[in-house]
Amino acid sequence: MTLQQLKYIIKVAETGSMTEAARDLFISQPSLTNAIRSLEKEMHVTIFNRTNKGVTVTPEGAQFLSCARQVLDQVDLMKDRFLGTSERKPHFSVSCQHYSFAVDAFVDVIHEFDAYAYDFTLRETQTREIITDVNQMISEIGILYMSSKNEDVISRLIRQYDLRFEELFTAKPHVFINATHPLAGKESLTLEDLEDYPYLSFEQGEYNSFYFSEEILSTLDRRKNIKVRDRATLFNLLIGLNGYTVSSGVISKKLNGENIIAKPLLVDEYMRIGTIRLKTQPLSRYGTAYMAALKKHIGTTS
């Protein structure tokens, strides 16, 4: 087993493709494949399942990759300390639903380590993909919510993929609207108040079931519906069309400005917002810092 082989398997896990990993590593695909098969044979472990669509990490492969990352992190720390240099860029990735506090925390981690070079990824993506990303070690941490309507399905997937859910906070549903919206003067809103306004939500691709909806109360029938892919578009439509969306009520004025405000929605429901990660993978130093930053911003963001 060599450090080079460990770097190879981590790159394959990150890309989900032997072809793409070989290109990034500047080696031929047969050389990469042979190196990984040699490692698997030596260590008596199957790290990847190979399919026509690419590769996925096996459960025992996830454990092996966790150990490999720790080994390479320690090597990198030694080089930093004794040589004043390191070969590897710090690597950290988060997959999340569209929460501003997740972005604020990500910024804090980058500022905290202030590396000369790094390779960090923040994926604001679909709910089902968040679970897959963490399971396949594309991301170390995922952020999503559970409610009375989706908890059984989400919890089942978390158990199936050997993940753990750690609650950050429980929120009552809020409505995000434009600060100049006709309803902006009300202290709280009802579903009846919102009937005449466009409802905005994030589309979920092939997993477009209400179980995976990012917005609570997605099963309700609304006359005016608009689905979007990104947060900037959603907020622009909130302002331009006097639309609304339903979320946790936690919003960053620093990121989103003064134009978007949150109003309590008078419904009997809750959102348990939390992180998911592999049970077998201890947090990296970046993951530990990110979790601390999340908790800080949840307490200070309004």
C-alpha positions in Angstrom: 0.0 0.0 0.0 1.4 3.4 -1.0 0.4 7.0 -0.4 -0.1 7.3 -4.1 -2.7 4.6 -4.1 -4.6 6.3 -1.3 -4.6 9.5 -3.3 -5.9 7.6 -6.3 -8.9 6.1 -4.5 -9.9 9.4 -2.9 -9.9 11.1 -6.3 -12.0 8.3 -7.8 -14.5 8.6 -4.8 -14.6 12.4 -5.4 -15.3 12.2 -9.1 -17.4 9.0 -9.2 -15.6 8.1 -12.4 -12.3 6.2 -13.3 -12.1 8.2 -16.5 -12.4 11.6 -14.9 -10.1 10.6 -12.0 -7.4 9.4 -14.4 -7.6 12.7 -16.3 -7.3 14.8 -13.1 -4.4 12.6 -11.9 -2.6 12.8 -15.4 -2.3 9.0 -15.7 -3.9 6.5 -18.0 -7.1 4.8 -17.0 -5.6 1.3 -17.1 -2.8 2.4 -14.8 -5.3 3.8 -12.3 -7.6 0.7 -12.5 -4.6 -1.6 -11.9 -3.3 0.4 -9.0 -6.7 0.3 -7.3 -7.2 -3.4 -7.9 -3.8 -4.1 -6.5 -4.7 -2.1 -3.4 -8.0 -3.9 -3.0 -6.3 -7.3 -3.4 -3.5 -6.4 -0.9 -6.0 -5.1 1.7 -8.7 -7.7 1.1 -11.3 -5.0 0.6 -13.6 -4.0 -2.3 -13.6 -0.3 -2.3 -15.7 0.4 -5.4 -18.6 -1.1 -7.2 -18.0 -0.7 -10.9 -21.0 -0.1 -13.2 -21.6 1.2 -16.7 -22.6 4.5 -15.2 -19.4 4.9 -13.2 -18.3 3.7 -9.7 -19.9 3.9 -6.3 -18.3 3.4 -2.9 -19.1 0.1 -1.0 -19.9 0.2 2.7 -16.5 -1.3 3.6 -14.9 1.1 1.0 -16.4 4.0 2.9 -14.6 2.9 6.0 -11.4 2.4 4.1 -11.6 5.8 2.5 -12.2 7.4 5.9 -8.9 5.9 7.1 -7.1 6.9 3.9 -8.2 10.5 4.3 -6.9 10.5 7.9 -3.6 9.1 6.8 -3.1 11.7 4.1 -4.2 14.5 6.4 -1.6 13.4 8.9 1.1 13.3 6.2 0.1 16.7 5.1 0.2 18.1 8.6 3.7 16.6 9.0 4.9 18.3 5.8 3.4 21.6 6.9 5.2 21.4 10.3 8.6 20.1 9.4 9.1 21.2 5.8 6.9 24.3 5.7 5.1 22.9 2.6 2.5 20.4 1.6 1.7 18.6 -1.6 -2.0 18.2 -1.1 -4.6 21.0 -1.2 -7.0 20.9 1.7 -10.2 19.2 0.6 -13.6 19.7 2.1 -17.1 19.4 0.6 -20.7 20.1 1.9 -24.0 19.2 0.2 -27.0 21.1 1.5 -30.5 22.4 0.9 -30.7 26.1 0.3 -29.8 27.6 3.7 -28.0 30.9 4.1 -26.4 29.8 7.4 -24.8 26.9 5.6 -23.1 29.5 3.3 -22.0 31.7 6.2 -20.5 28.7 8.0 -18.6 27.7 4.9 -17.1 31.2 4.6 -15.9 31.0 8.2 -14.1 27.7 7.6 -12.2 29.2 4.6 -11.3 32.2 6.7 -10.2 30.1 9.7 -7.7 28.0 7.8 -6.7 30.6 5.2 -4.7 28.1 3.2 -2.4 29.1 0.3 -4.4 26.7 -1.9 -7.5 24.6 -1.2 -10.2 22.6 -3.0 -13.5 23.2 -1.2 -17.0 22.5 -2.6 -20.4 23.8 -1.4 -23.2 22.0 -3.3 -26.7 23.5 -2.8 -28.6 20.7 -4.4 -31.6 18.4 -4.3 -32.6 16.5 -1.1 -32.0 12.9 -2.5 -28.7 13.9 -3.9 -27.5 15.2 -0.5 -28.0 11.8 0.9 -26.2 10.1 -2.0 -23.3 12.6 -1.9 -22.6 11.9 1.8 -23.0 8.1 1.3 -20.5 8.1 -1.6 -18.1 10.5 0.3 -18.5 13.2 -2.4 -19.4 15.4 0.6 -18.3 15.0 4.2 -21.4 16.7 5.6 -25.0 17.1 4.3 -27.7 19.5 5.6 -31.4 18.8 5.3 -34.6 18.9 7.3 -37.1 16.4 8.5 -40.8 16.9 9.4 -43.8 14.8 10.4 -44.5 14.2 6.6 -41.1 13.1 5.4 -39.3 11.8 8.6 -40.1 8.1 8.1 -38.7 8.1 4.5 -35.7 10.2 5.2 -34.8 8.3 8.4 -35.1 5.0 6.5 -32.6 6.2 3.9 -30.3 7.5 6.6 -30.3 4.1 8.2 -30.0 2.3 4.9 -26.8 4.3 3.9 -25.3 4.0 7.4 -25.5 7.7 8.1 -26.2 9.6 11.3 -28.5 12.6 11.6 -27.5 15.3 14.1 -30.2 17.9 14.8 -29.1 21.5 14.7 -32.4 23.1 15.7 -36.1 22.7 15.3 -37.9 25.6 13.6 -41.6 26.5 13.0 -42.4 27.1 9.4 -41.9 30.7 8.1 -42.8 32.4 4.9 -40.1 34.3 3.0 -41.5 37.3 1.1 -40.4 40.6 -0.4 -40.0 43.4 2.2 -42.5 45.5 0.1 -45.0 42.6 -0.3 -48.6 43.6 0.4 -48.6 41.2 3.4 -45.3 42.5 4.8 -47.1 44.5 7.5 -48.7 41.5 9.1 -47.1 39.9 12.2 -47.9 36.4 10.9 -49.5 34.8 7.9 -52.0 32.0 7.2 -52.3 29.8 4.1 -55.5 31.7 3.2 -53.5 35.0 3.2 -51.2 33.6 0.6 -53.7 32.1 -1.8 -53.4 34.8 -4.5 -49.6 34.9 -4.6 -47.2 32.6 -6.6 -45.7 29.8 -4.6 -41.9 29.2 -5.3 -40.1 25.9 -4.6 -37.0 24.1 -5.5 -37.4 21.3 -8.1 -36.1 17.9 -7.1 -35.4 16.3 -10.5 -36.3 12.6 -10.9 -37.0 12.4 -7.1 -39.8 15.0 -7.3 -41.8 13.4 -4.5 -43.2 15.4 -1.6 -40.9 13.3 0.7 -37.9 15.0 -0.8 -39.4 18.5 -1.2 -37.2 21.2 0.4 -40.3 23.2 1.4 -42.6 22.0 4.1 -46.3 21.7 3.3 -45.5 20.8 -0.3 -48.5 18.5 -0.6 -50.9 21.4 -0.4 -52.6 22.4 -3.7 -51.8 25.9 -4.8 -53.1 27.7 -7.9 -49.9 29.4 -8.8 -46.7 27.4 -8.7 -43.1 28.1 -9.9 -40.2 25.7 -9.5 -36.6 26.9 -9.7 -33.1 25.4 -9.4 -31.1 28.0 -7.4 -31.6 30.4 -4.5 -30.8 33.6 -6.4 -33.5 33.0 -8.9 -36.0 32.2 -6.2 -35.3 35.4 -4.3 -35.4 37.4 -7.6 -38.9 36.0 -8.3 -40.0 36.7 -4.7 -39.2 40.3 -5.3 -40.4 40.6 -8.9 -43.7 38.7 -8.6 -44.6 39.2 -4.9 -44.1 35.4 -4.6 -43.4 33.4 -1.4 -41.7 30.3 -0.3 -41.9 28.3 3.0 -38.7 27.7 5.0 -37.2 27.8 8.5 -37.2 31.5 9.0 -33.5 31.7 9.4 -32.1 34.1 6.9 -28.9 36.1 6.5 -29.3 39.8 5.9 -25.6 39.9 5.1 -26.0 37.5 2.2 -29.6 38.3 1.1 -29.9 42.0 1.9 -32.9 43.7 3.4 -35.3 42.9 0.6 -36.3 39.4 1.9 -38.1 39.0 5.2 -39.5 36.1 7.2 -43.0 35.9 8.6 -44.3 33.1 10.9 -46.7 30.8 9.1 -49.7 29.7 11.3 -49.7 26.0 10.8 -49.2 23.0 13.1 -45.9 21.7 11.7 -42.2 21.7 12.5 -38.8 21.4 10.7 -36.0 19.5 12.3 -32.9 20.9 10.5 -29.7 19.0 10.9 -26.6 17.5 9.4 -25.9 14.0 8.1 -22.6 12.2 7.8 -21.2 8.7 7.6 -21.3 6.8 11.0 -17.9 5.3 10.2 -16.2 8.6 9.3 -14.8 10.8 12.0 -15.0 14.5 11.2 -11.9 16.1 9.6 -10.5 19.3 11.1 -12.5 21.2 8.4 -15.7 19.3 9.2 -15.2 20.0 12.9 -14.7 23.7 12.2 -17.8 23.7 9.9 -20.0 22.2 12.6 -18.9 24.8 15.1 -19.5 27.6 12.5 -23.0 26.2 11.8 -24.0 26.4 15.4 -22.6 29.9 15.7 -24.6 31.2 12.8 -27.8 29.5 13.8 -27.6 31.4 17.0 -26.7 34.8 15.5 -28.6 34.9 12.1 -32.0 36.5 12.0 
